[in-house]
Amino acid sequence: MNPITLQNITKTYEKGKVLAVDDVSFSVNDSEMFGLIGPDGAGKTSIFRILTTLLLPDKGTASVCGKDVVKDYKAIRGMVGYMPGRFSLYQDLSVEENLNFFASLFNTSIKQNYELIKDIYVQLEPFKDRRAGKLSGGMKQKLALCCALIHKPSVLFLDEPTTGVDAVSRFEFWEMLKRLKKQGITILVSTAYMDEVEHCDRIALMQNGKILSMDTPDKIIKSYSEKLFELKGDNKHKLLKDTMTYSDAVGSYASGESIHVSFKKNGKSDADIINGLKGFLESKGYQHIEIVPTVPNIEDCFLSLTKTEIHG
Amino acid sequence: MDKEMVIKADKLTKRFGDFTAVDAVSFDVAKGEIFGFLGANGAGKTTAMRMLCGLSKPTSGEASVAGFDVFRYPEKIKKNIGYMSQKFSLYEDLTIKENIEFYGGIYGLTNKQIKDKGTELIDMLDLQAEANKLVRGLPLGWKQKLAFSVAIIHEPKIVFLDEPTGGVDPANRKQFWELIYETADKGITIFVTTHYLDEAEYCDRVSIMVDGKISALDTPSGLKKTYNAKDMNEVFFQLARNATRSGD
């Protein structure tokens, strides 16, 4: 039995005018870390709210731990942990009071499930008497995770837990999640940071309510359908602008320290493509141009999959 | 000839009680430069930025922004800078046109200037069809581009961008940076904070704050060389991992 299953889920707002989730289907396996990856407005939060029984879908069915999200909503609420995107603990209760409150809601105590939260709670303990509203962003995030775990859920829903958090704290947070996963907890997590996909077993790339692609991060990268090159040269701003006018390329954009240029796969050899672009740029007066084939990252894949929509 | 410096900070310090949020930071930013201002949560970025925007008085040290001293002329600074953040940008329940008129008015533009600038801006962003629609209904990527354009409607010397691209899809994030490049080419200085370390690579120079101090400041390639790192992510980890503060 899959702990999370969605079949043809559709959700609209404002009397059908806004299509938030568009016929989405996927399943998450036992003890899997599954990532919903996409920008704001992709439909990630609506999916979370449907699965946590806080929102009714317009169409389709979904189940969590084998229970239907509409009929068995009460049972589901006792079995899942949910960390919403917006900090939603009690700001004027202390760290310890918040935890106790959530524990008592689920008829349990901090003591009973301490093993599960120990790792995270020791970092919070020095501040246990501080009001939640006075905690730093990173600490709030840890407290919210503790509260979501206090009743030992079998499925954990984390809606953009790392948004606005610096890179080091984000990394540490993902390490925490991996330890939870090892203890058998299934995790559905969303993020708008493309570089975080490496922490997930499988991901769904989402935009405008639709899943663009769903697989392991490696396989999504392998299925990249264009040819990608890395371009380096002086005067990067101008170089990018000029490269964007090269009509043979289907995409060119800054990526890290270089520029990525993509081409359709149409039988042309790498050398031909490189010489073509080099000739074009040399005719514009560039001298020290470096072009090499490169492996795409998830962002390149996302850009390639959404291309038709960008220029629309 | 020396480059014109639009931000000069010398041992700039801010204390709250016995807590030193910003600890004697010194740096200059040149006209037209894209300056990345990085650091872990709690490193002191926001406090430093508030001092540079004339919103918070430094405890000690010196700084001038757009040619004005932060102690003596904070109001002049506010008129000569632009500011945009993900959290605060446009009024959702005003139309695009109304937002432009509102900000143009706030920045003291004449009615004619507002009209000309507004038309120019709407044309540039290709928003003619949406000009009289509420900002609320605009996709996030467009909102951010519009917010940025509005933040520079008075042609300030510097624009401060506080995590401008959070939550934006990759395509719009790239387009946003193209807009930043264009603005910098016109001579407007860009001072930007971000948690996306690939964006740090797009900056001319990057400073990294740790525990209230600037612990590194160089071009992205210079930083990578110094720290023997393959990308800015590695540079950031090497520096920020040693941070002792865990606050905000």
Chai-1 contact restraints between the chains, C-beta under 6 A:
chainA,res_idxA,chainB,res_idxB,connection_type,confidence,min_distance_angstrom,max_distance_angstrom,comment,restraint_id
A,P39,B,V168,contact,1.0,0.0,6.0,A-B,restraint_1
A,P39,B,D169,contact,1.0,0.0,6.0,A-B,restraint_2
A,D40,B,L140,contact,1.0,0.0,6.0,A-B,restraint_3
A,D40,B,G167,contact,1.0,0.0,6.0,A-B,restraint_4
A,G41,B,L140,contact,1.0,0.0,6.0,A-B,restraint_5
A,S136,B,G42,contact,1.0,0.0,6.0,A-B,restraint_6
A,S136,B,G247,contact,1.0,0.0,6.0,A-B,restraint_7
A,S136,B,D248,contact,1.0,0.0,6.0,A-B,restraint_8
A,G137,B,N41,contact,1.0,0.0,6.0,A-B,restraint_9
A,G137,B,D248,contact,1.0,0.0,6.0,A-B,restraint_10
A,G138,B,N41,contact,1.0,0.0,6.0,A-B,restraint_11
A,D166,B,A40,contact,1.0,0.0,6.0,A-B,restraint_12
A,D166,B,N41,contact,1.0,0.0,6.0,A-B,restraint_13
A,D166,B,H195,contact,1.0,0.0,6.0,A-B,restraint_14
A,A167,B,L197,contact,1.0,0.0,6.0,A-B,restraint_15
A,A167,B,F236,contact,1.0,0.0,6.0,A-B,restraint_16
A,V168,B,A40,contact,1.0,0.0,6.0,A-B,restraint_17
A,V168,B,A240,contact,1.0,0.0,6.0,A-B,restraint_18
A,V168,B,R241,contact,1.0,0.0,6.0,A-B,restraint_19
A,A192,B,G167,contact,1.0,0.0,6.0,A-B,restraint_20
A,H237,B,Y181,contact,1.0,0.0,6.0,A-B,restraint_21
A,Y253,B,K174,contact,1.0,0.0,6.0,A-B,restraint_22
A,A254,B,W177,contact,1.0,0.0,6.0,A-B,restraint_23
A,A254,B,Y202,contact,1.0,0.0,6.0,A-B,restraint_24
A,G256,B,D198,contact,1.0,0.0,6.0,A-B,restraint_25
A,G256,B,E201,contact,1.0,0.0,6.0,A-B,restraint_26
A,E257,B,E201,contact,1.0,0.0,6.0,A-B,restraint_27
A,E299,B,P170,contact,1.0,0.0,6.0,A-B,restraint_28
A,F302,B,P170,contact,1.0,0.0,6.0,A-B,restraint_29
A,L303,B,P170,contact,1.0,0.0,6.0,A-B,restraint_30
A,L303,B,A171,contact,1.0,0.0,6.0,A-B,restraint_31
A,T306,B,A171,contact,1.0,0.0,6.0,A-B,restraint_32
A,I310,B,A171,contact,1.0,0.0,6.0,A-B,restraint_33
